[in-house]
Every structure is written in structure tokens, then in C-alpha cells.
Amino acid sequence: MPASKDTFINTRQDTLNEQFIDNAWVPSRSKTCRPVHDPYHESLLAEMTCGDPADVDLAVAAAQRALPNWRATPEAGRGEYLEAIAAGLETRRQALAELSSRNNGKPLAEAYQDLDDAIACYRYYAKAAVALGQRQGTVEDAGQPDLEARHYWDAIGVVGLITPWNFPLVSSAWKLAPALAAGCTVVFKPSEVTPLPEQILAEIVMEAGLPPGVFNLLLGDGEGIGAPLSRHPSIDKLSFTGSNAVGEAVMRAAAQGVRPVSLELGGKSAILVTEDADLGLARDLVMAGICYNAGQMCSATSRLLVHERLADDLYAAIDAAMAALRLGDPQAIETDMGPLVNATQRERVQSYMALANEEGLSSETPALTLPEQGFFVAPRLYREVPTTSRLWQEEIFGPLLCARSVADDAEAIALANDSDFGLAATVVAGDADRAETIARRLEAGNVWCNSDQIAPPQGSWGGMKRSGIGRELGDLGLGAYLELKRITRPAKT
């Protein structure tokens, strides 16, 4: 078994060549490893197995064995396990936040917010499991007086869960908590880029007393684990969060056997600012939408549509705010923005900056002095970007903001909706009713009006168009792991 997970907070290296299957760490069948880096120090944190299809076979078999008993566990009992997982996260809150910050590069304050969101999610679904048990057997109209119908919700089965690297422990909570609450058993593949925080879930699950095989964690990359998990014939449902290219591959794999799939994919979200908006609020929401987590979020509002009367003032305010950001050690209290997650991501963002130069895009953002170490990219505001530009159309996953001024709300709405994606949007307006009127016309699954991008567990998360299929969080998130059964029988007299 790997060394105590808390040791990964230190600078020592370790080799993660085991998989958590049936409540035990077992050797991976893979003979190859890949590095796990600290994106600020640019140092090696660990060597991790790439995984092997044989690992997937073992984990799925364990989940299948555990399914009948876990599915039959009373919902309230499953809720108690989820509450125990929340408690385990809470006990390790500081250590996990520090580890997530080290592995991901996000500022410590953001890592703490992630932990709090994950804890809240497990606690929400602990209560949702109890509520599910209370509504089992709900009597419904059967269509004729001598019959009655009852509704029951059954766990969908063994589910494969694949999560990205930008929000460790949060993305996994959004999938694991409802799946376990529903009575599903899981095979969970975290991102190979940020596996260290997620790995601690195995320790927490053991402490919570989950039966063997209910939760199985597989370390590895897409070839070793992701692809064989997606196409495994004994997986009853797949839930994936990540890029569109991989999401399409997951969907093709799920088509074999006609298995249900949930996909949370890319975004190219807009933030719309009206002429009567509060300038300071608009600046702050624009900055949060493009600089939080260094812009590495699918809901990043990377397209700014601002009324022409306010445009110059808002551009100047954003430039000044970007120039004032403190980039540095993500674990330092004064740091506003950390590095990108790895060298590959930095190169991707830099390629778009080079493209902006080729296209002659205008940016007056003062140049920031970057730290001497770390995978940093300075945030930039590009003004009056043509809609034909790749920077306007494509998801960059970095702190590059494209802006256009508009004459009125109708133009802003049309430009916001002129996108292949429809995950999220923000509206900033002086009048709340006007903001909501605009929001109703936007083709996006989540719209915030004069508000930060909050995603509480009782809400919903997911997008329209190419941003995915299905919803996470709330009742819809639980329903994604349930099958509805209707039983009709003679009415009781």
C-alpha cells in the first residue's frame, strides 16, 4: 500500500503503482509510469502508474459483486456513509487544501473553497438519500379507478466515473455522492494530472466503513484506464467531465450496449454588461470569471460583451485589475493567481497568444513580471476581437479574455448565443429584472445575474449544445444514477 497520503504534502517523491480495488491497494498490471508535477516548483511530486485494462477488469468485477448488497442497503444507511465521507474530508481539510494547491497550482484560498464545496456536496446527498427512501412507493394515478400505481427508483448499476484536473475533489464529489446515494457501485478514474488529492478518498472510504467493492479508484491515463473503462461491457452508465474530443469518444464507447451517459464538456461562456451596470461590480465579476483558477474552468466567461457607452471605462478597469494581480506561490497568502496546471497547458495558452499577435488583436493590458519559476501565463484583455477569430470561438482554458462592444441588449444576446457551446453566462446590469430578461434569452445551462459563479449542491450544473448531456447536482444529479420503475396493481379497498 502507498505511504500515508499526508506525506505527499511534503516534497518527497513516491511511486503510485497500486490501485484501490475491493477496499485494498493491489499492484497495477501496468509496467509504465507517468510523472505527477508541482506546477509552481516545476518539481516531481510522484510517479504514477499509467494503468492497464486488466486493472479495469478487476475493479469492475469488484463493483459487480458489491452491487446487490449495496443496492439493497436502505437509503438512510447509504446516507450515513456519505455523511462519514464528508466528515473524513472535513478532518483533513487543511492537509487536503495544501495538497490540492501543490498538485493543481491553484491559490490556497481557492483550494479551501473546493474542499468546502465537496464536503457540502456529500452532506447534501446524504440527506437526499434519506429523502429518496421516503418517496419510494409513491402512489400515482393509474388511469382507472380499480388500479393504483406506485413509483420506485432503482440504482442504475455499476457506473464508471471520469473526472478532470481543474477541480480535484469537487468534480468527483458531484459524481460520487449522488451515485453512492442512489445505490450504485462505482469505478472512479481521477485525472492523471491531479491524482494526489483524489487518492485520499480511498483512505476516507475505508474509515467510513463502505463495504468492499462499492468504491474502486483507478489511477492511470486515458489509454490505460479511461478508454477501457468507457468500453467495458459491464459498466451500466458512464459519467465524464472533460474535453469535447474525449467526451465524443466516451459517447461512442457508451453506444455499444446502449448504455446511458452523462457528459459535462467544454464552454466558451459570455459575460454581458449593460450600460447601466455598476462599473466596480462588472470589473470584479469579469475578473473572477476569467482569472479564478487561472481561467482553467469550463464556465470561464472568456467572451465579454459590453455596451459601447461603458466599454472604454470597463476595459481600462480590467486592464488595471489584471496589472495589479499578484502571481506567485499558490500557498502564499498574498497570491491572487497561481500557475497553470502543467507545461502542456501553458504551451496551449501561449499558442493562442501567438495567434492573437498573428491576427493583430489589440491588448493594452500592462505586462506583468512573471515569477522565475512555475507554469505562469499573464492574463490579457484583447479588445474588439472579431467573431471569426479562433480566440473568440475556441475554449482556451487560460486567463485570456476577448471583448467586444455592442450597441444594445439584442446585439449582445445574439453574439452570446452565436457559439457551439452553451454551458454558462453572466449578466451584469443596473436593473435586476432587466438582467433576468436577458438571462432568459441566453442559450446556457447556468446564468448568474450580478453574482459570482456559485454552484451549490442543491442547484444544477450542465449545459446546452456541445457543452454536454444531462445535469449534475440537485435532484437531477441524483436522478442521473436512478432508473424509474412503475408498478401497477389492483387498488386497495
C-alpha positions as CSV (number, residue, x, y, z in Angstrom):
1,M,0.0,0.0,0.0
2,P,1.3,3.5,-0.8
3,A,2.7,5.6,2.0
4,S,0.4,7.7,4.2
5,K,-1.3,10.2,1.9
6,D,-0.4,13.1,4.1
7,T,3.2,12.6,3.2
8,F,2.5,13.8,-0.3
9,I,2.2,17.3,1.1
10,N,6.0,17.3,1.6
11,T,8.5,17.5,-1.2
12,R,9.4,13.8,-1.2
13,Q,8.7,11.7,-4.2
14,D,6.8,8.4,-4.2
15,T,5.6,5.8,-6.7
16,L,1.9,5.3,-7.1
17,N,1.8,1.9,-8.7
18,E,-1.2,0.4,-7.0
19,Q,-5.0,0.5,-7.5
20,F,-7.7,0.7,-4.9
21,I,-10.0,-2.3,-5.6
22,D,-12.3,-4.1,-3.1
23,N,-11.1,-1.9,-0.2
24,A,-7.4,-2.9,-0.7
25,W,-4.4,-1.5,-2.6
26,V,-3.4,-4.0,-5.2
27,P,-0.5,-3.8,-7.7
28,S,-1.3,-2.3,-11.0
29,R,-0.9,-4.6,-14.0
30,S,0.9,-1.8,-15.8
31,K,4.6,-1.6,-16.0
32,T,4.8,2.0,-17.1
33,C,4.5,5.2,-15.0
34,R,4.0,8.9,-15.7
35,P,5.1,11.9,-13.6
36,V,2.9,14.0,-11.4
37,H,4.2,17.5,-11.0
38,D,4.1,20.5,-8.8
39,P,3.2,23.3,-11.3
40,Y,4.8,26.1,-9.2
41,H,8.1,24.5,-8.2
42,E,8.1,22.5,-11.5
43,S,9.2,19.6,-9.5
44,L,8.3,15.9,-9.4
45,L,5.7,15.0,-6.8
46,A,5.3,11.4,-7.6
47,E,5.5,8.7,-10.3
48,M,2.0,7.2,-11.1
49,T,1.0,4.1,-12.9
50,C,-0.4,4.6,-16.3
51,G,-2.9,1.8,-15.5
52,D,-3.9,-1.2,-17.6
53,P,-7.1,-2.7,-18.9
54,A,-6.6,-5.6,-16.5
55,D,-6.9,-3.2,-13.6
56,V,-10.3,-2.1,-15.0
57,D,-11.5,-5.7,-15.3
58,L,-10.6,-6.3,-11.6
59,A,-12.3,-3.1,-10.4
60,V,-15.5,-3.7,-12.5
61,A,-15.8,-7.3,-11.2
62,A,-15.4,-6.0,-7.6
63,A,-18.2,-3.4,-8.2
64,Q,-20.4,-6.1,-9.7
65,R,-20.0,-8.3,-6.7
66,A,-20.8,-5.5,-4.3
67,L,-23.8,-4.1,-6.3
68,P,-26.6,-6.4,-5.0
69,N,-26.0,-5.7,-1.3
70,W,-25.2,-2.0,-1.7
71,R,-28.4,-1.6,-3.8
72,A,-30.4,-3.3,-1.1
73,T,-28.9,-1.1,1.7
74,P,-31.6,1.2,3.0
75,E,-31.3,4.7,1.6
76,A,-30.9,6.2,5.1
77,G,-28.0,3.8,5.7
78,R,-26.3,4.9,2.5
79,G,-26.8,8.5,3.7
80,E,-24.9,7.7,6.9
81,Y,-21.9,6.5,4.8
82,L,-22.0,9.8,2.8
83,E,-22.0,11.8,6.0
84,A,-19.0,9.8,7.2
85,I,-17.2,10.7,3.9
86,A,-17.9,14.3,4.5
87,A,-16.6,14.1,8.0
88,G,-13.4,12.4,6.7
89,L,-12.9,15.3,4.3
90,E,-13.5,17.8,7.0
91,T,-11.0,16.2,9.3
92,R,-8.3,16.5,6.6
93,R,-9.4,19.9,5.3
94,Q,-6.1,21.8,5.8
95,A,-4.0,18.9,4.6
96,L,-6.1,18.3,1.5
97,A,-6.3,22.0,0.6
98,E,-2.5,22.2,0.8
99,L,-2.1,19.1,-1.3
100,S,-4.6,20.2,-3.9
101,S,-2.8,23.6,-4.1
102,R,0.5,21.8,-4.6
103,N,-0.8,19.4,-7.2
104,N,-3.0,21.7,-9.1
105,G,-1.4,25.1,-8.7
106,K,-4.5,27.0,-7.5
107,P,-4.2,29.5,-4.7
108,L,-4.7,28.1,-1.2
109,A,-7.9,30.1,-0.7
110,E,-9.4,28.5,-3.8
111,A,-8.4,25.1,-2.7
112,Y,-10.1,25.6,0.6
113,Q,-13.3,26.7,-1.2
114,D,-13.1,23.4,-3.3
115,L,-12.9,21.4,-0.1
116,D,-15.8,23.2,1.4
117,D,-17.9,22.6,-1.8
118,A,-17.0,18.9,-1.8
119,I,-18.0,18.5,1.9
120,A,-21.3,20.3,1.3
121,C,-22.0,18.0,-1.7
122,Y,-21.6,14.8,0.3
123,R,-23.8,16.2,3.1
124,Y,-26.4,17.3,0.6
125,Y,-26.6,13.8,-0.9
126,A,-26.6,12.2,2.5
127,K,-29.9,14.0,3.1
128,A,-31.1,13.3,-0.5
129,A,-30.6,9.6,0.1
130,V,-32.9,9.7,3.1
131,A,-35.5,11.6,1.1
132,L,-35.2,9.1,-1.7
133,G,-36.1,6.3,0.7
134,Q,-39.1,8.3,2.0
135,R,-40.6,8.7,-1.5
136,Q,-40.1,5.1,-2.6
137,G,-43.5,3.6,-3.4
138,T,-45.2,6.9,-4.0
139,V,-48.8,6.3,-5.1
140,E,-49.7,7.7,-8.5
141,D,-52.8,7.9,-10.7
142,A,-53.1,4.6,-12.6
143,G,-55.5,5.8,-15.1
144,Q,-58.6,3.9,-14.0
145,P,-60.3,3.7,-10.6
146,D,-59.8,0.0,-9.8
147,L,-56.0,0.2,-10.2
148,E,-53.2,2.1,-8.4
149,A,-49.6,2.7,-9.5
150,R,-46.5,3.1,-7.4
151,H,-43.2,4.6,-8.4
152,Y,-39.9,3.2,-7.3
153,W,-36.4,4.3,-8.1
154,D,-33.7,1.7,-8.5
155,A,-29.9,2.2,-8.8
156,I,-28.8,2.1,-12.4
157,G,-25.9,-0.4,-11.6
158,V,-22.2,-0.2,-11.9
159,V,-21.1,3.2,-13.0
160,G,-17.8,4.5,-14.5
161,L,-16.8,8.0,-13.4
162,I,-14.1,10.0,-15.1
163,T,-13.2,13.5,-13.7
164,P,-10.9,16.3,-14.9
165,W,-7.9,18.0,-13.2
166,N,-9.1,21.6,-12.7
167,F,-11.3,21.0,-9.6
168,P,-10.0,18.0,-7.7
169,L,-12.4,16.5,-5.1
170,V,-15.2,18.8,-6.3
171,S,-15.8,17.2,-9.7
172,S,-15.5,13.8,-8.0
173,A,-18.0,14.7,-5.3
174,W,-20.5,15.8,-7.9
175,K,-20.4,12.3,-9.3
176,L,-19.6,10.0,-6.4
177,A,-22.0,11.4,-3.9
178,P,-25.2,11.0,-6.0
179,A,-24.0,7.7,-7.4
180,L,-23.5,6.2,-3.9
181,A,-26.7,7.8,-2.6
182,A,-28.6,6.1,-5.5
183,G,-27.2,2.7,-4.6
184,C,-24.7,2.4,-7.5
185,T,-21.3,0.9,-7.1
186,V,-18.5,2.9,-8.7
187,V,-15.3,2.6,-10.6
188,F,-13.7,6.0,-10.4
189,K,-10.8,7.4,-12.6
190,P,-9.5,10.8,-11.5
191,S,-7.3,12.8,-13.8
192,E,-3.8,11.6,-14.2
193,V,-2.6,15.2,-13.8
194,T,-4.0,15.7,-10.3
195,P,-4.5,12.3,-8.7
196,L,-3.0,13.0,-5.3
197,P,-6.0,14.7,-3.6
198,E,-8.4,12.2,-5.0
199,Q,-6.3,9.3,-3.8
200,I,-7.1,10.2,-0.2
201,L,-10.7,9.3,-0.9
202,A,-9.7,5.6,-0.6
203,E,-8.4,6.2,2.9
204,I,-11.6,8.1,3.8
205,V,-13.8,5.4,2.3
206,M,-12.1,2.8,4.4
207,E,-12.6,4.8,7.6
208,A,-16.2,5.4,6.7
209,G,-16.7,1.6,6.5
210,L,-18.0,1.3,3.0
211,P,-18.3,-2.4,2.0
212,P,-15.6,-3.8,-0.3
213,G,-16.2,-3.1,-3.9
214,V,-18.6,-0.2,-3.5
215,F,-15.9,2.3,-4.3
216,N,-13.0,1.5,-6.5
217,L,-10.3,4.0,-7.5
218,L,-8.1,3.5,-10.6
219,L,-5.1,5.6,-11.2
220,G,-3.9,5.9,-14.8
221,D,-4.2,7.8,-18.1
222,G,-6.8,7.7,-20.8
223,E,-5.2,4.8,-22.7
224,G,-4.5,2.6,-19.7
225,I,-7.8,3.3,-17.8
226,G,-10.1,5.8,-19.4
227,A,-10.7,4.1,-22.7
228,P,-11.0,0.5,-21.4
229,L,-13.4,1.7,-18.6
230,S,-15.6,3.5,-21.2
231,R,-15.9,0.5,-23.4
232,H,-16.2,-2.1,-20.6
233,P,-19.4,-4.1,-21.3
234,S,-20.2,-4.5,-17.6
235,I,-20.4,-0.8,-16.9
236,D,-24.0,0.2,-16.8
237,K,-23.6,4.0,-17.0
238,L,-20.7,6.4,-17.8
239,S,-20.3,9.9,-16.4
240,F,-17.5,12.0,-17.9
241,T,-16.3,15.6,-17.4
242,G,-13.6,17.0,-19.7
243,S,-12.9,17.9,-23.2
244,N,-15.3,17.6,-26.2
245,A,-12.9,15.3,-28.1
246,V,-12.7,12.8,-25.2
247,G,-16.4,13.2,-24.5
248,E,-17.2,12.2,-28.0
249,A,-15.0,9.1,-27.6
250,V,-16.8,8.2,-24.4
251,M,-20.2,8.6,-26.1
252,R,-19.1,6.4,-28.9
253,A,-18.0,3.7,-26.4
254,A,-21.3,4.0,-24.5
255,A,-23.2,3.4,-27.7
256,Q,-22.0,-0.2,-27.6
257,G,-24.7,-1.8,-25.5
258,V,-26.9,1.3,-25.5
259,R,-25.6,2.5,-22.1
260,P,-26.6,5.9,-20.7
261,V,-24.0,8.6,-20.5
262,S,-23.7,12.0,-18.8
263,L,-21.2,14.5,-20.3
264,E,-20.1,17.8,-19.0
265,L,-17.9,19.2,-21.7
266,G,-16.5,22.5,-22.9
267,G,-17.6,26.0,-22.8
268,K,-17.0,29.4,-24.3
269,S,-19.2,31.4,-22.0
270,A,-20.1,35.1,-22.3
271,I,-20.4,37.8,-19.7
272,L,-22.8,40.6,-20.8
273,V,-22.6,44.1,-19.3
274,T,-25.2,46.7,-19.9
275,E,-24.7,50.5,-20.0
276,D,-26.3,51.0,-16.5
277,A,-24.2,48.3,-14.8
278,D,-22.1,49.2,-11.7
279,L,-18.6,49.6,-13.1
280,G,-16.9,48.1,-10.0
281,L,-19.2,45.1,-9.9
282,A,-18.7,44.5,-13.6
283,R,-15.0,44.6,-13.2
284,D,-15.0,42.2,-10.3
285,L,-17.2,39.7,-12.0
286,V,-15.3,39.8,-15.2
287,M,-12.0,39.3,-13.3
288,A,-13.5,36.4,-11.3
289,G,-14.9,34.8,-14.5
290,I,-11.5,34.8,-16.3
291,C,-8.8,34.7,-13.6
292,Y,-10.3,32.3,-11.0
293,N,-8.2,29.1,-11.2
294,A,-6.1,30.9,-13.8
295,G,-9.0,30.7,-16.2
296,Q,-8.9,26.9,-16.1
297,M,-12.6,26.3,-15.8
298,C,-15.2,25.2,-18.3
299,S,-17.5,28.0,-17.2
300,A,-14.9,30.7,-17.6
301,T,-16.6,33.8,-19.0
302,S,-14.0,34.4,-21.6
303,R,-16.1,36.5,-24.0
304,L,-17.0,40.0,-22.8
305,L,-19.9,41.8,-24.4
306,V,-20.2,45.3,-23.0
307,H,-22.4,48.2,-24.1
308,E,-20.4,50.7,-26.1
309,R,-21.2,53.5,-23.6
310,L,-19.4,51.6,-20.8
311,A,-16.8,49.8,-22.9
312,D,-13.8,52.1,-22.6
313,D,-14.2,52.6,-18.9
314,L,-14.6,48.9,-18.2
315,Y,-11.7,48.0,-20.4
316,A,-9.5,50.4,-18.5
317,A,-10.7,49.0,-15.2
318,I,-10.0,45.4,-16.2
319,D,-6.5,46.3,-17.5
320,A,-5.7,47.9,-14.2
321,A,-7.1,45.0,-12.2
322,M,-5.1,42.5,-14.3
323,A,-1.9,44.6,-13.9
324,A,-2.4,44.6,-10.1
325,L,-2.7,40.8,-9.7
326,R,-0.1,39.1,-7.6
327,L,1.2,35.9,-9.3
328,G,3.3,33.6,-7.3
329,D,3.4,30.7,-4.9
330,P,-0.1,29.3,-4.7
331,Q,0.4,28.5,-1.0
332,A,1.4,32.1,-0.1
333,I,-1.4,34.1,1.4
334,E,-0.8,37.2,-0.8
335,T,-1.0,35.3,-4.1
336,D,-4.0,36.1,-6.3
337,M,-3.4,33.7,-9.2
338,G,-1.2,30.6,-9.4
339,P,0.4,28.9,-12.4
340,L,-1.3,26.8,-15.0
341,V,-1.5,23.2,-14.2
342,N,1.4,22.0,-16.3
343,A,3.8,22.9,-19.1
344,T,1.4,21.4,-21.7
345,Q,-1.4,23.8,-20.6
346,R,0.9,26.7,-20.6
347,E,2.1,25.9,-24.2
348,R,-1.5,25.7,-25.3
349,V,-2.4,29.1,-23.9
350,Q,0.8,30.6,-25.2
351,S,-0.1,29.3,-28.7
352,Y,-3.3,31.3,-28.6
353,M,-1.3,34.4,-27.5
354,A,0.9,33.9,-30.5
355,L,-2.2,33.5,-32.7
356,A,-3.5,36.8,-31.3
357,N,-0.3,38.5,-32.4
358,E,-0.7,37.0,-35.9
359,E,-4.3,38.2,-36.1
360,G,-3.3,41.7,-34.9
361,L,-5.6,41.6,-31.9
362,S,-5.3,44.6,-29.7
363,S,-4.3,44.3,-26.0
364,E,-3.4,47.2,-23.8
365,T,-3.1,45.2,-20.6
366,P,0.2,46.2,-18.9
367,A,2.7,43.4,-18.9
368,L,3.1,41.6,-15.6
369,T,6.5,40.4,-14.5
370,L,6.1,36.6,-14.2
371,P,7.7,34.6,-11.4
372,E,11.0,33.0,-12.3
373,Q,9.6,29.5,-11.8
374,G,6.2,28.0,-12.4
375,F,4.0,27.5,-15.4
376,F,2.6,31.0,-15.4
377,V,0.8,33.0,-18.1
378,A,-0.1,36.6,-17.5
379,P,-3.8,37.5,-18.0
380,R,-4.7,39.5,-21.1
381,L,-7.6,41.5,-22.3
382,Y,-8.0,41.6,-26.1
383,R,-10.3,44.4,-27.3
384,E,-12.8,44.3,-30.1
385,V,-12.0,40.8,-31.1
386,P,-13.7,39.7,-34.4
387,T,-16.1,36.8,-34.0
388,T,-14.2,35.0,-36.7
389,S,-11.1,34.8,-34.5
390,R,-10.2,31.4,-33.0
391,L,-9.7,33.2,-29.7
392,W,-13.3,34.2,-29.8
393,Q,-14.6,30.8,-30.8
394,E,-12.5,28.2,-29.1
395,E,-12.1,27.2,-25.4
396,I,-8.6,28.3,-24.3
397,F,-8.6,27.2,-20.7
398,G,-6.4,30.1,-19.5
399,P,-6.7,33.8,-18.5
400,L,-7.2,35.3,-21.9
401,L,-10.3,37.5,-22.2
402,C,-11.8,38.5,-25.6
403,A,-14.1,41.6,-25.6
404,R,-16.5,43.3,-28.0
405,S,-18.6,46.4,-27.5
406,V,-22.3,46.2,-28.5
407,A,-25.0,48.8,-29.3
408,D,-27.8,47.2,-27.3
409,D,-29.1,44.1,-25.5
410,A,-30.3,42.4,-28.6
411,E,-26.9,42.5,-30.2
412,A,-25.2,41.2,-27.0
413,I,-27.7,38.3,-26.8
414,A,-27.2,37.4,-30.4
415,L,-23.4,37.4,-30.1
416,A,-23.5,35.4,-26.8
417,N,-25.7,32.7,-28.4
418,D,-23.6,32.6,-31.6
419,S,-21.4,29.8,-30.1
420,D,-21.2,26.0,-30.4
421,F,-21.3,25.9,-26.6
422,G,-23.9,26.7,-24.0
423,L,-22.6,25.9,-20.5
424,A,-22.8,29.2,-18.7
425,A,-23.1,33.0,-18.8
426,T,-23.1,36.1,-16.5
427,V,-25.3,39.2,-16.9
428,V,-24.3,42.4,-15.2
429,A,-27.0,45.1,-15.3
430,G,-28.2,48.0,-13.2
431,D,-31.7,46.6,-13.0
432,A,-32.2,43.0,-11.7
433,D,-35.3,42.5,-13.8
434,R,-33.5,43.6,-17.0
435,A,-30.7,41.2,-16.1
436,E,-33.1,38.3,-15.8
437,T,-34.9,39.2,-19.0
438,I,-31.5,39.0,-20.8
439,A,-30.7,35.7,-19.0
440,R,-33.9,34.1,-20.1
441,R,-32.9,34.6,-23.8
442,L,-29.4,33.2,-23.4
443,E,-28.7,29.6,-24.5
444,A,-26.9,28.5,-21.5
445,G,-27.5,26.0,-18.7
446,N,-26.4,28.3,-15.9
447,V,-26.7,32.1,-15.9
448,W,-25.7,34.3,-13.0
449,C,-27.2,37.8,-12.7
450,N,-25.0,40.3,-10.8
451,S,-23.5,37.4,-9.0
452,D,-20.4,35.3,-8.7
453,Q,-20.4,31.8,-10.2
454,I,-21.8,29.9,-7.4
455,A,-22.7,26.2,-7.8
456,P,-24.4,24.9,-4.6
457,P,-25.2,21.2,-4.3
458,Q,-28.9,21.8,-4.4
459,G,-28.6,23.6,-7.8
460,S,-28.0,22.1,-11.2
461,W,-25.0,22.0,-13.5
462,G,-24.7,21.3,-17.1
463,G,-25.0,22.9,-20.5
464,M,-26.7,23.1,-23.8
465,K,-25.4,22.5,-27.3
466,R,-21.9,20.9,-27.4
467,S,-21.4,21.6,-23.7
468,G,-22.8,18.2,-22.8
469,I,-25.7,15.9,-22.0
470,G,-27.5,15.8,-18.7
471,R,-27.2,17.7,-15.4
472,E,-25.3,17.3,-12.2
473,L,-26.2,18.5,-8.7
474,G,-29.6,18.7,-7.1
475,D,-32.4,16.2,-7.7
476,L,-31.4,15.9,-11.4
477,G,-27.9,14.8,-10.3
478,L,-29.3,12.0,-8.2
479,G,-31.7,11.1,-10.9
480,A,-28.8,10.5,-13.3
481,Y,-28.0,7.4,-11.4
482,L,-31.5,6.1,-10.9
483,E,-34.0,4.1,-13.1
484,L,-37.7,4.8,-12.6
485,K,-39.9,1.8,-12.1
486,R,-43.7,2.0,-12.2
487,I,-45.7,-0.9,-10.7
488,T,-49.4,-1.1,-11.4
489,R,-51.7,-3.3,-9.3
490,P,-55.4,-3.5,-8.2
491,A,-56.3,-0.7,-5.9
492,K,-56.6,-1.5,-2.2
493,T,-60.1,-1.5,-0.9
